[in-house]
């Protein structure tokens, strides 16, 4: 009986140690990685909430308007073959999302402003070395030159941003699949 009690005690301690290690691994990076689908992507939602760390479909985003900070869409123009864009509901987007869920029908359209960082100013390696307490996250954001859309996205493009709720962050594009059914994947960090 004594051996059985020791066995259970050992198993409990070992399980607790492994669970604790798993929790540490998940929180060891300050970065979040997000994949957003363009407007006709039927498998990946195109809307994202920083606070909830959640991707939403158009219908679910409409039901959670006050939470949406980013969205992805694709638009083909005469001057650009890849017009994969990250924006927010308040970015004056027209003729992309139609019908009941068109932004004209939203009560809350939050705006996230984005400022592209040139690689001569801030490199992908510098991005990868960031921590959430780095003051540079806020200082790289240029409010005077920020825009409501990050257009024509390419791998390793880096943008500093400010959400309507006042959060500062920086994201780096990891992957882009052009097209109305395409996607964009990016990694971001928020300043604490």
Backbone torsions as a table, in degrees:
resi	resn	phi	psi	omega
1	UNK	NA	-39.7	-179.9
2	UNK	-63.3	-39.9	178.7
3	UNK	-64.3	-38.6	179.0
4	UNK	-64.4	-40.7	178.0
5	UNK	-64.9	-43.7	178.5
6	UNK	-63.5	-39.1	178.8
7	UNK	-62.2	-46.4	177.7
8	UNK	-63.2	-41.1	179.4
9	UNK	-63.6	-44.3	178.0
10	UNK	-61.8	-45.3	179.7
11	UNK	-61.0	-40.9	179.1
12	UNK	-63.0	-46.6	-179.4
13	UNK	-64.1	-43.4	-179.8
14	UNK	-63.7	-43.4	179.2
15	UNK	-63.0	-43.7	179.3
16	UNK	-62.1	-41.2	-180.0
17	UNK	-64.6	-43.4	179.5
18	UNK	-66.8	-40.4	178.0
19	UNK	-63.1	-42.6	178.9
20	UNK	-62.0	-40.5	178.8
21	UNK	-65.2	-41.8	178.4
22	UNK	-60.3	-43.6	179.8
23	UNK	-62.9	-39.3	179.1
24	UNK	-64.3	-40.1	-179.1
25	UNK	-62.4	-41.5	-177.8
26	UNK	-67.0	-32.7	-176.6
27	UNK	-97.5	9.3	-175.2
28	UNK	-78.0	-11.8	179.3
29	UNK	-117.6	138.5	178.2
30	UNK	-84.1	-1.6	-175.4
31	UNK	-93.1	147.7	171.3
32	UNK	-116.5	141.5	176.1
33	UNK	-111.7	132.1	-174.6
34	UNK	-130.3	138.0	171.2
35	UNK	-117.5	125.9	178.8
36	UNK	-120.4	135.6	176.6
37	UNK	-89.5	149.5	175.0
38	UNK	-72.2	178.2	-168.5
39	UNK	-57.8	-28.6	-179.4
40	UNK	-106.1	12.3	177.0
41	UNK	-77.1	116.5	-174.9
42	UNK	-90.7	-6.4	-178.3
43	UNK	-109.2	-21.7	-178.1
44	UNK	-124.1	125.8	177.6
45	UNK	-63.0	155.4	-174.8
46	UNK	-110.2	7.2	-175.4
47	UNK	-126.0	144.9	-174.0
48	UNK	-138.1	139.1	174.1
49	UNK	-110.8	121.7	177.3
50	UNK	-66.4	-46.2	-177.1
51	UNK	-59.4	-43.3	-178.7
52	UNK	-88.4	-10.1	-174.3
53	UNK	47.5	55.3	-174.1
54	UNK	-141.3	139.3	174.1
55	UNK	-93.9	137.8	-178.1
56	UNK	-123.2	150.1	167.5
57	UNK	-74.6	170.5	178.6
58	UNK	-58.8	-45.5	-179.7
59	UNK	-62.8	-43.9	179.1
60	UNK	-69.6	-34.1	176.6
61	UNK	-64.4	-40.9	178.0
62	UNK	-59.4	-38.5	179.9
63	UNK	-75.4	-15.1	-178.6
64	UNK	-127.4	42.3	-172.7
65	UNK	-52.7	-39.9	-175.7
66	UNK	-69.7	-7.5	-177.5
67	UNK	-102.8	-12.2	-168.4
68	UNK	-84.0	122.6	179.7
69	UNK	-108.3	-31.5	-177.6
70	UNK	-133.7	155.6	169.8
71	UNK	-150.5	162.0	178.9
72	UNK	-121.7	140.2	170.7
73	UNK	-149.8	164.7	-179.9
74	UNK	-126.4	138.8	179.3
75	UNK	-143.7	126.5	178.3
76	UNK	-91.9	127.3	178.6
77	UNK	-124.3	172.6	179.6
78	UNK	-67.1	-28.3	-176.3
79	UNK	-97.6	-12.9	-177.4
80	UNK	-133.3	132.1	174.5
81	UNK	-84.0	-33.9	179.8
82	UNK	-114.8	99.0	-179.3
83	UNK	-110.9	45.2	174.9
84	UNK	-70.1	128.8	-170.3
85	UNK	-132.9	141.8	166.5
86	UNK	-108.5	131.8	179.9
87	UNK	-147.4	-158.0	176.1
88	UNK	-143.2	166.4	-176.8
89	UNK	-57.8	-26.9	-179.3
90	UNK	-86.7	16.2	-174.0
91	UNK	-91.2	16.6	177.6
92	UNK	58.9	49.0	-179.7
93	UNK	-89.3	125.1	-177.8
94	UNK	-125.5	147.4	173.6
95	UNK	63.4	22.2	174.8
96	UNK	-106.8	-51.7	178.8
97	UNK	-108.8	107.1	-174.3
98	UNK	-106.9	178.8	176.0
99	UNK	79.2	-151.5	-176.4
100	UNK	-60.2	-27.8	-174.2
101	UNK	-98.5	8.4	175.3
102	UNK	-57.0	145.3	-177.2
103	UNK	-60.6	-21.7	175.9
104	UNK	-63.0	-22.3	-179.5
105	UNK	-95.0	-1.9	-180.0
106	UNK	-81.8	144.4	173.9
107	UNK	-85.9	-30.2	-178.4
108	UNK	-126.9	117.5	176.8
109	UNK	-125.4	89.2	-179.9
110	UNK	-69.1	148.6	-179.3
111	UNK	-117.9	126.8	171.9
112	UNK	-105.7	128.6	178.7
113	UNK	-98.7	140.4	-172.4
114	UNK	-127.1	139.3	178.8
115	UNK	-129.8	119.4	-178.1
116	UNK	-76.5	132.0	178.0
117	UNK	-97.2	126.8	177.1
118	UNK	-72.2	147.9	-178.2
119	UNK	-64.9	-22.5	176.6
120	UNK	-71.9	-19.5	179.6
121	UNK	-96.0	-40.4	-175.5
122	UNK	-150.1	118.1	-173.1
123	UNK	-94.8	162.3	173.7
124	UNK	-57.4	-35.2	178.3
125	UNK	-65.8	-39.5	176.6
126	UNK	-64.7	-39.6	177.1
127	UNK	-59.5	-47.8	-176.9
128	UNK	-62.7	-21.7	-178.2
129	UNK	-92.2	-0.9	-177.0
130	UNK	-66.2	151.5	167.0
131	UNK	-123.3	160.0	-174.0
132	UNK	-68.3	-10.3	178.4
133	UNK	-98.0	-0.6	-179.1
134	UNK	-66.4	122.3	180.0
135	UNK	-63.5	-23.2	-178.1
136	UNK	-62.5	-25.6	180.0
137	UNK	-57.8	-44.2	178.8
138	UNK	-79.6	-38.6	-174.2
139	UNK	-71.2	-23.9	178.0
140	UNK	-75.2	-18.4	179.1
141	UNK	-73.6	127.4	-179.2
142	UNK	-112.6	97.1	-175.3
143	UNK	-61.5	-34.9	-178.0
144	UNK	-66.2	-31.3	-176.3
145	UNK	-111.3	8.2	179.8
146	UNK	-72.0	153.4	-179.9
147	UNK	-124.8	169.2	179.8
148	UNK	-90.4	-6.6	-179.2
149	UNK	-136.9	140.9	170.5
150	UNK	-104.8	103.0	-170.0
151	UNK	-101.3	159.8	172.2
152	UNK	53.8	49.3	-173.4
153	UNK	-66.4	141.6	177.1
154	UNK	-133.3	157.1	177.7
155	UNK	-56.5	136.2	-179.1
156	UNK	77.0	3.6	169.1
157	UNK	-62.6	139.0	-179.5
158	UNK	-125.6	132.3	179.5
159	UNK	-128.2	133.4	167.0
160	UNK	-88.2	145.4	-177.9
161	UNK	-144.4	160.7	171.9
162	UNK	-133.6	126.9	178.1
163	UNK	-81.4	165.2	177.0
164	UNK	-61.5	-27.3	179.0
165	UNK	-80.3	0.2	175.1
166	UNK	92.2	7.5	177.8
167	UNK	-80.5	137.9	175.2
168	UNK	-104.2	142.2	178.5
169	UNK	-158.0	175.8	175.9
170	UNK	-138.1	137.0	173.4
171	UNK	-125.5	153.4	176.2
172	UNK	-123.3	132.0	178.4
173	UNK	-75.4	129.6	-179.3
174	UNK	-102.0	-38.9	-178.5
175	UNK	-152.6	147.6	177.0
176	UNK	-137.8	128.5	171.0
177	UNK	-118.0	106.3	-175.5
178	UNK	-67.8	159.4	176.5
179	UNK	120.0	158.1	179.8
180	UNK	-64.7	-20.3	174.8
181	UNK	-106.9	15.7	-177.8
182	UNK	-81.4	-160.5	-177.5
183	UNK	-158.5	166.8	170.4
184	UNK	-135.6	137.7	175.7
185	UNK	-118.0	132.7	178.9
186	UNK	-141.9	159.3	177.9
187	UNK	-117.1	136.4	-179.7
188	UNK	-137.0	163.9	176.3
189	UNK	-138.1	142.3	179.1
190	UNK	-110.1	136.8	176.5
191	UNK	-72.2	129.8	176.7
192	UNK	-82.9	NA	NA
